[in-house]
């Protein structure tokens, strides 16, 4: 039996969905507890806290005629399963992931990590895109209810130097917006563990834009051959 969870407008619950997505990947049984890399959600929340505070997006009432697409409108049709749109563009950006064990790629949180064990092969990327990420999203999309957003979700600019600003946001996400979405999640596979952060919230504290990193060394240790 499915148990539905209501996403209440509580600031303390700001990272709830992202934390659950992170824990789902961390508990999927695909890595060993003895690894140096691990789920570092708390550490990610502490990194550069000032610059990385999520952008607050104003709630514009329906029918106000506001021209700016930066402001998201909350629907009035009750509760519905959350619609999560995932962007995996950074999984194809060779500057964002290790191509071989001999390369060095910037850890999106702190600095540079050695790429040994973190190379993202074609097979690993396919499994992330086709299996791991969709499973994590579906687990919560099937259980978490929100008040749907009306109109496209337009992603705001993030603070310069923030962790969120290091992820690739397609231009159209900031112009036309993302249709039929209550949340947009940007996924990368850089070295440095599994973590997620909120990047933009509504005024009531509900996250609508987030980022997530899934290091290959964590996700595929002992499970995948390159």
Secondary structure, DSSP 4 states (H G I P E B T S, - for coil): ----EE----GGGTTHHHHHHHHHHHTSS-S-TT-S--B-HHHHHHTTTTTTPPEEEPBPPTTS----TTSBEEEEEEEEE--EEEE-GGGG-TTSSBSSTT-EEE-SSSSEEE-TT-B--HHHHHHIIIIIHHHHHHHHHTTEEEEEEES-BPPPPPPTT-SGGGS---HHHHTT-BTT-SEEEEEE--SS-EEEEEEEEETTS-EEEEEEEE-HHHHSTTT---
